[in-house]
Amino acid sequence: MKKILMITILCLLGISSMQAREKIFVVERESSALGVIEHNLVSNTIKNMHNFNHAVVKFRDNDGYVITRDGYVIKFDPIAEKKLKEYQTSKSAIGFIIGKNFLAVANYDNKTVEILDRDLNPIQSIKTDSRNVGIKLYKDYLIFACMDSDELWVMKDEASGKKIPHFTLYKKIKNIGKVPFDAMINKNLYVVGLFNSPDIGVLNLDNMKYKKIPLALGKKERILKVPHFGFWSISKGKFFIPAVGNKKVFVFDHQFNFIKAIKTKGNPVFTSLSPNKKWLAVTFSGRDFPFVQIINTKNLKIVRTFKFPGWILHLRWSKQSKHLYFSVNTKNMVLAYNVSNKDPKKWWKHFEWPIPKPSGIFLFDFKDK
């Protein structure tokens, strides 16, 4: 009996040791560093990461990459938590995407899109004569928006499947609307936000047909922080789109039939869906920086309004635990709220971690050996 019990315990330990684990990386906006939270503790800091005012972190396989405001791409090891290599693509970069064997970086300052291999060696420079935003991948296509020329560029990888990619211009869509600023992608639909047009643009990447979807924006207010699009605002049947300069979140179905404009407390910046797609968390700019609202995605009603002691610059839902993380920038802390209760009014603060001037929160999942 004891032998059976021991074998059972060892098996359970073996199974648990292979379970996925979550490591939290937090952009320290003013100190050019990545804070690391693991096992519910601030465990490390990766330093000397350049200008972190608009830093974005992404992962693929066991590689971590950061893009900085001053145009550096940094490769780091998220397991060993150490910086591996850096390469400056421009004086000002805004976004990037990771392919199987390359990175594509959208630049502001030198008005190019740069293609690097996974070890940050330069492969190709695509000159656009524009600031470039909303960079995405679909099959063999690389898609991005040109902010200054009001165009969408679709580049095709002519070396598909080979070690070194080579992109050529496949399609250029002109006059898409005034000042594209960000984009999201869902299956074959590339959805672009237009800063100075009362529309969003939708490009079908299978037939390359483009159309504008009108938005009832109303009168714009002063915009202190531009809304961000992303995968997190797409549910199984709905798109959630933050309005530009207006206190609304627009809801469309996947055929872009209008469903509702949800009135919010402030001008939305992030619309972030919970892993089970039941809840949408919305952050705001300006005087409403301290607030976060939770929307029920089924009845499209606001079910809770949080007010924090400082500015919320980012949030992220955990995929490994029942937590919602908030970066409270002006109070130098990251908070974790327990969201296990089905009633959002009963969600409660579970952890508080000291992080200097936190902004972006990024999660790395890996398996223990």
C-alpha positions in Angstrom: 0.0 0.0 0.0 2.8 2.4 0.9 4.6 1.5 -2.3 1.5 2.3 -4.4 1.0 5.6 -2.5 4.6 6.6 -3.1 4.3 5.8 -6.8 1.1 7.9 -7.0 2.8 10.9 -5.3 5.8 10.7 -7.6 3.5 10.5 -10.6 1.6 13.6 -9.4 4.9 15.4 -8.9 6.0 14.5 -12.3 2.8 15.7 -13.9 2.9 19.0 -11.9 6.5 19.6 -12.9 5.5 19.6 -16.6 2.6 22.0 -16.1 2.7 25.4 -17.7 3.8 28.3 -15.5 3.3 32.0 -15.9 6.0 34.6 -15.6 5.1 38.3 -15.7 7.3 40.8 -17.4 6.5 44.5 -16.6 7.9 47.5 -18.5 9.5 49.9 -16.1 8.8 53.1 -18.1 11.3 55.4 -16.6 14.2 53.1 -15.6 14.7 51.3 -19.0 14.2 47.9 -17.4 11.9 44.9 -17.4 10.6 43.9 -14.0 10.0 40.1 -13.5 7.3 38.7 -11.2 7.3 35.0 -10.6 5.7 32.8 -7.9 3.9 35.9 -6.7 7.1 37.8 -6.0 9.2 40.4 -7.7 12.1 38.2 -8.5 14.4 40.1 -10.9 15.0 43.1 -13.1 16.5 43.1 -16.6 18.3 46.4 -17.0 19.8 48.6 -19.8 16.9 48.2 -22.2 17.0 51.7 -23.8 14.0 54.1 -24.1 11.0 52.3 -22.6 8.3 55.0 -23.1 6.5 52.9 -25.6 8.1 49.5 -25.2 6.3 46.4 -26.4 7.3 42.8 -25.5 6.5 39.7 -27.5 7.4 36.0 -27.2 7.7 33.2 -29.7 8.9 29.7 -28.6 11.3 30.4 -25.8 12.5 33.7 -27.3 11.6 37.1 -25.9 11.8 40.3 -27.9 11.4 44.0 -27.0 10.9 47.0 -29.2 11.9 50.4 -27.8 10.8 53.9 -28.5 14.3 54.8 -29.8 14.2 52.1 -32.4 16.0 49.2 -30.8 14.9 45.6 -31.0 16.2 43.5 -28.1 16.3 39.8 -27.9 16.3 38.3 -24.4 16.0 34.9 -22.7 12.7 34.9 -20.7 13.7 31.7 -18.8 17.3 32.8 -17.8 16.0 36.4 -17.7 19.0 37.9 -19.5 19.5 40.2 -22.4 21.1 38.4 -25.4 21.4 40.9 -28.3 20.2 44.3 -29.6 19.9 46.0 -33.0 18.8 49.5 -33.8 16.4 49.6 -36.8 15.8 53.4 -36.6 15.6 56.4 -34.3 11.9 55.7 -33.6 10.0 52.4 -33.8 6.4 51.7 -33.0 5.6 48.1 -33.6 6.8 44.6 -34.7 5.6 41.2 -35.5 7.4 37.8 -35.2 7.3 35.3 -38.0 8.6 31.7 -37.9 12.1 32.8 -39.1 12.0 36.6 -39.1 10.9 39.8 -37.3 9.3 42.7 -39.2 9.7 46.1 -37.5 7.5 49.2 -38.3 9.5 52.4 -38.0 8.5 56.1 -37.6 11.7 58.0 -38.0 13.5 56.5 -41.0 10.1 55.6 -42.6 10.9 52.0 -43.4 9.8 48.5 -42.4 12.9 46.5 -41.5 13.1 42.7 -41.8 15.5 40.9 -39.4 16.2 37.2 -38.8 15.3 35.7 -35.4 18.8 36.6 -34.2 18.4 40.3 -35.2 20.6 40.2 -38.3 19.2 42.6 -41.0 17.8 40.9 -44.1 15.7 43.6 -45.9 14.7 47.2 -45.7 11.3 48.3 -47.2 11.2 52.0 -47.9 7.7 53.5 -47.5 8.3 57.3 -47.1 5.8 57.2 -44.2 5.5 56.4 -40.6 4.3 52.8 -40.4 1.8 51.3 -38.0 -0.5 48.3 -37.5 2.0 45.6 -38.7 0.4 42.1 -39.0 1.0 38.7 -40.6 -1.5 36.5 -42.6 -0.2 33.4 -44.4 2.6 34.6 -46.6 1.5 38.3 -46.4 3.0 41.1 -44.3 0.4 43.9 -43.9 0.9 47.4 -42.5 -0.5 50.9 -42.7 1.3 54.1 -43.8 0.2 56.9 -41.5 1.4 59.8 -43.7 0.2 58.6 -47.1 -3.1 57.0 -46.0 -2.2 53.7 -47.6 -2.2 50.0 -46.8 0.7 47.9 -48.1 0.5 44.1 -48.5 3.9 42.5 -49.0 4.2 38.9 -50.1 7.0 36.6 -49.0 8.3 35.2 -52.3 10.7 32.9 -50.4 7.9 31.3 -48.4 9.1 28.3 -46.5 12.8 29.1 -47.0 15.2 30.1 -44.2 15.5 33.7 -45.4 12.3 35.6 -46.4 12.1 38.1 -49.2 9.1 40.5 -49.4 7.8 42.2 -52.5 4.9 44.6 -52.9 1.8 42.6 -53.7 -1.0 45.2 -53.2 -1.2 48.9 -52.3 -4.5 50.3 -51.3 -4.7 54.1 -51.5 -7.0 56.6 -49.9 -8.0 54.3 -47.1 -9.0 57.1 -44.8 -7.2 59.8 -42.9 -4.3 58.9 -40.7 -4.3 55.2 -39.9 -3.0 54.6 -36.4 -3.3 51.0 -35.4 -4.8 47.7 -36.6 -6.0 44.3 -35.6 -6.5 41.1 -37.5 -9.1 38.3 -37.3 -8.6 35.4 -39.6 -8.6 37.0 -43.1 -9.8 40.5 -42.0 -7.3 43.3 -41.4 -9.1 46.1 -39.5 -7.4 49.5 -39.3 -8.3 52.5 -37.1 -8.4 55.9 -38.8 -7.5 58.8 -36.5 -9.0 61.6 -38.6 -11.9 59.8 -40.3 -15.2 58.7 -38.7 -14.7 55.2 -39.9 -12.7 52.0 -39.6 -11.2 50.3 -42.6 -11.5 46.5 -43.3 -9.3 44.7 -45.8 -10.3 41.1 -46.8 -6.9 39.5 -47.3 -8.4 36.6 -49.4 -9.8 38.8 -52.1 -8.0 42.1 -51.3 -11.2 44.1 -51.2 -11.3 47.1 -48.9 -14.3 48.9 -47.4 -15.0 51.5 -44.8 -17.3 51.0 -41.9 -18.8 54.3 -40.5 -18.7 55.0 -36.8 -21.0 57.4 -34.9 -18.2 59.2 -33.2 -19.9 62.5 -32.4 -17.8 65.4 -31.3 -14.2 64.5 -30.5 -12.7 65.4 -27.2 -9.0 66.2 -26.7 -7.0 63.0 -27.2 -4.2 62.4 -24.7 -3.6 58.7 -25.5 -4.4 57.0 -28.7 -6.6 53.9 -28.5 -4.9 50.6 -29.0 -6.4 47.8 -31.1 -5.3 44.2 -30.8 -6.3 40.5 -30.7 -7.7 41.0 -27.2 -10.6 42.9 -28.5 -12.0 40.1 -30.7 -14.4 37.6 -29.2 -16.0 34.6 -30.9 -18.8 36.6 -32.4 -17.9 40.3 -31.8 -15.4 43.0 -32.5 -14.9 45.6 -29.6 -13.4 48.8 -31.0 -12.4 51.8 -28.8 -13.6 55.1 -30.2 -11.1 57.8 -31.0 -11.7 60.9 -28.8 -15.1 59.8 -27.7 -16.5 58.0 -24.6 -17.7 54.8 -26.4 -16.7 51.3 -27.2 -18.3 50.1 -30.5 -19.5 46.6 -30.9 -19.8 44.9 -34.3 -20.4 41.3 -35.4 -17.8 39.6 -37.6 -19.7 40.7 -40.7 -19.3 44.2 -39.4 -23.0 44.7 -38.8 -23.3 47.3 -36.0 -24.6 46.0 -32.7 -24.1 48.7 -30.1 -22.1 51.7 -28.9 -21.4 51.2 -25.2 -21.1 54.5 -23.4 -18.1 54.5 -21.1 -16.7 56.7 -18.4 -13.9 58.2 -20.5 -12.0 58.0 -23.8 -11.1 54.3 -24.0 -7.5 53.2 -24.7 -7.4 49.4 -24.2 -10.3 47.0 -24.6 -9.1 43.7 -23.1 -11.1 40.4 -23.2 -10.9 37.8 -20.5 -9.7 34.4 -21.5 -13.2 33.0 -21.3 -14.5 36.0 -23.4 -17.2 36.8 -20.8 -15.7 40.1 -19.6 -14.2 43.1 -21.3 -11.9 45.4 -19.3 -11.6 49.0 -20.6 -8.9 51.5 -19.6 -9.1 55.3 -20.2 -7.0 58.4 -20.7 -6.8 61.9 -19.3 -8.5 62.6 -16.0 -10.0 59.1 -16.2 -6.6 57.3 -16.1 -7.4 55.9 -12.6 -10.6 54.1 -13.8 -11.2 50.7 -15.3 -14.7 49.5 -16.3 -15.8 45.9 -16.8 -18.3 45.1 -19.5 -20.4 41.9 -19.7 -19.9 40.8 -23.3 -23.2 38.9 -23.4 -25.6 41.8 -22.4 -23.0 44.6 -23.2 -23.6 46.3 -19.9 -21.1 47.8 -17.6 -21.0 45.7 -14.4 -18.2 47.3 -12.4 -16.2 50.5 -12.3 -12.8 50.3 -10.5 -11.1 53.5 -9.2 -7.5 53.1 -8.5 -5.1 55.3 -6.5 -3.1 56.2 -9.6 -3.0 56.0 -13.4 -3.7 52.7 -15.0 -1.5 52.4 -18.1 -2.0 48.8 -18.9 -3.8 45.6 -17.8 -3.6 42.0 -18.6 -5.7 38.9 -17.9 -3.9 35.8 -16.7 -4.3 32.6 -18.7 -2.9 30.4 -16.0 -4.8 31.7 -12.9 -8.0 33.6 -12.1 -6.2 37.0 -12.0 -6.5 40.4 -13.7 -3.3 42.4 -13.5 -3.1 46.3 -13.4 -0.1 48.5 -13.7 -0.6 51.6 -11.5 2.0 53.9 -13.0 1.9 56.9 -10.7 1.9 54.7 -7.6 4.8 52.4 -8.6 2.9 49.2 -8.2 1.3 46.3 -10.1 -1.9 44.8 -8.7 -3.4 41.4 -9.1 -7.2 41.1 -8.6 -8.7 37.7 -8.0 -11.5 37.3 -10.6 -12.7 33.8 -9.8 -16.1 35.0 -8.7 -18.8 35.0 -11.3 -19.9 38.4 -10.0 -17.3 41.1 -10.9 -18.5 43.2 -8.0 -16.9 40.6 -5.7 -13.5 40.6 -7.4 -10.9 41.5 -4.9 -7.2 42.6 -4.6 -5.0 39.5 -4.1 -1.5 40.7 -4.6 0.4 44.0 -4.7 4.0 44.2 -6.1 6.3 47.2 -6.0 7.4 48.1 -9.6 8.8 51.6 -10.4 6.7 53.4 -13.0 5.1 50.3 -14.5 3.4 50.4 -17.9 3.0 47.4 -20.2 2.4 43.9 -18.7 3.4 40.9 -20.7 3.0 37.2 -19.9 5.3 34.3 -20.7 4.1 30.8 -20.4 6.5 27.9 -20.3 6.7 24.4 -18.9 8.8 23.3 -16.0 11.1 20.4 -16.8 
